[in-house]
Amino acid sequence: MIKILLLTLTAFLTVTGRGQKNIEGKYACADFPTCYLIINSDKTFKYGFGRDLQWDVACGRFELRGDSLFFEYLSDMFDQQCNSEGINFWNHSARRH
């Protein structure tokens, strides 16, 4: 899954990030708006992937070195702070036995 994340992030930023000085914002696939990358000014990011029955959410930090972005993956869809939308999240503590 991390390989998919890195390949997707690289594809987004290679096409959209060339020559830009300000990279903050939301980048989304035109064909699949559920595949997106949000880059924040505080050097954090949120990545979302959703297609067919596959979903993923990831959050972390990034560093800009020259013309390249380096991403550090810190949390995933099971972190409620990262996955505030509750995508594919099941709250096991709410179940009754």
Backbone hydrogen bonds in HBPLUS format (Angstrom, degrees):
<---DONOR---> <-ACCEPTOR-->    atom                        ^
c    i                          cat <-CA-CA->   ^        H-A-AA   ^      H-
h    n   atom  resd res      DA  || num        DHA   H-A  angle D-A-AA Bond
n    s   type  num  typ     dist DA aas  dist angle  dist       angle   num
A0005-LEU N   A0001-MET O   3.01 MM   4  6.31 158.8  2.06 147.8 153.6     1
A0006-LEU N   A0002-ILE O   2.91 MM   4  6.16 167.5  1.93 154.6 156.5     2
A0007-LEU N   A0003-LYS O   2.94 MM   4  6.08 163.8  1.96 150.8 155.4     3
A0008-THR N   A0004-ILE O   2.92 MM   4  6.00 161.8  1.95 150.9 156.1     4
A0009-LEU N   A0005-LEU O   2.92 MM   4  6.08 166.1  1.94 154.3 158.4     5
A0010-THR N   A0006-LEU O   2.95 MM   4  6.02 157.8  2.00 145.0 151.3     6
A0011-ALA N   A0007-LEU O   2.97 MM   4  6.15 158.5  2.01 145.3 151.1     7
A0012-PHE N   A0008-THR O   2.94 MM   4  6.19 164.3  1.97 154.8 158.6     8
A0013-LEU N   A0009-LEU O   3.06 MM   4  6.20 171.9  2.06 151.9 153.9     9
A0014-THR N   A0010-THR O   2.85 MM   4  5.83 147.6  1.95 148.3 157.0    10
A0015-VAL N   A0011-ALA O   3.31 MM   4  6.31 167.8  2.33 146.5 148.8    11
A0016-THR N   A0012-PHE O   3.01 MM   4  6.05 165.2  2.04 150.4 155.3    12
A0017-GLY N   A0013-LEU O   2.87 MM   4  4.73 144.4  2.00 119.8 128.4    13
A0020-GLN N   A0017-GLY O   3.42 MM   3  5.66 170.8  2.43 121.9 122.7    14
A0025-GLY N   A0039-ILE O   2.90 MM  14  5.33 158.9  1.95 141.9 147.0    15
A0039-ILE N   A0025-GLY O   2.85 MM  14  5.33 167.3  1.87 159.9 160.1    16
A0027-TYR N   A0037-LEU O   2.75 MM  10  5.12 167.0  1.77 155.5 160.1    17
A0037-LEU N   A0027-TYR O   2.75 MM  10  5.12 147.2  1.85 150.5 159.9    18
A0029-CYS N   A0035-CYS O   3.11 MM   6  5.81 157.7  2.16 162.2 166.1    19
A0035-CYS N   A0032-PHE O   2.93 MM   3  5.72 162.7  1.96 128.1 130.5    20
A0036-TYR N   A0048-GLY O   2.82 MM  12  5.19 156.8  1.87 142.4 149.8    21
A0048-GLY N   A0036-TYR O   2.93 MM  12  5.19 171.5  1.94 146.1 148.1    22
A0038-ILE N   A0046-LYS O   2.77 MM   8  5.11 165.7  1.79 155.5 160.5    23
A0046-LYS N   A0038-ILE O   2.93 MM   8  5.11 146.3  2.05 140.6 149.8    24
A0040-ASN N   A0044-THR O   2.91 MM   4  5.37 173.7  1.91 166.3 165.2    25
A0043-LYS N   A0040-ASN O   3.22 MM   3  5.70 141.9  2.38 119.4 119.7    26
A0062-PHE N   A0043-LYS O   2.97 MM  19  5.47 153.5  2.04 137.3 139.7    27
A0045-PHE N   A0060-GLY O   2.89 MM  15  5.51 152.4  1.97 139.1 141.5    28
A0060-GLY N   A0045-PHE O   3.17 MM  15  5.51 149.4  2.27 145.2 145.2    29
A0047-TYR N   A0058-ALA O   2.76 MM  11  5.10 168.2  1.78 155.4 159.1    30
A0058-ALA N   A0047-TYR O   2.89 MM  11  5.10 153.6  1.96 147.8 152.9    31
A0049-PHE N   A0056-ASP O   2.85 MM   7  5.05 161.2  1.88 153.8 152.6    32
A0056-ASP N   A0049-PHE O   2.83 MM   7  5.05 141.5  1.98 149.7 150.7    33
A0051-ARG N   A0054-GLN O   2.97 MM   3  5.44 159.8  2.01 154.2 160.9    34
A0054-GLN N   A0051-ARG O   2.92 MM   3  5.44 168.3  1.93 140.9 142.5    35
A0059-CYS N   A0075-SER O   3.02 MM  16  5.26 160.5  2.06 135.7 137.6    36
A0074-LEU N   A0059-CYS O   2.89 MM  15  5.88 163.7  1.91 147.2 150.9    37
A0075-SER N   A0059-CYS O   3.14 MM  16  5.26 159.2  2.18 142.2 140.6    38
A0061-ARG N   A0072-GLU O   3.05 MM  11  5.21 143.0  2.19 143.3 149.9    39
A0072-GLU N   A0061-ARG O   2.72 MM  11  5.21 163.8  1.74 169.2 166.0    40
A0063-GLU N   A0070-PHE O   2.83 MM   7  5.16 144.5  1.96 140.8 152.4    41
A0070-PHE N   A0063-GLU O   2.85 MM   7  5.16 156.1  1.91 148.5 156.6    42
A0065-ARG N   A0068-SER O   2.84 MM   3  5.35 164.4  1.86 164.3 167.4    43
A0068-SER N   A0065-ARG O   3.02 MM   3  5.35 163.8  2.04 126.2 130.8    44
A0079-ASP N   A0076-ASP O   3.08 MM   3  5.74 169.1  2.09 123.7 126.7    45
A0083-ASN N   A0079-ASP O   2.84 MM   4  5.98 173.6  1.85 164.5 166.8    46
A0086-GLY N   A0083-ASN O   3.04 MM   3  5.50 158.3  2.08 113.1 119.9    47
A0089-PHE N   A0086-GLY O   3.39 MM   3  5.23 157.2  2.45 120.4 113.9    48
A0094-ALA N   A0091-ASN O   3.26 MM   3  5.79 155.0  2.32 110.6 117.3    49
A0095-ARG N   A0092-HIS O   3.30 MM   3  5.56 159.2  2.35 105.6 111.6    50
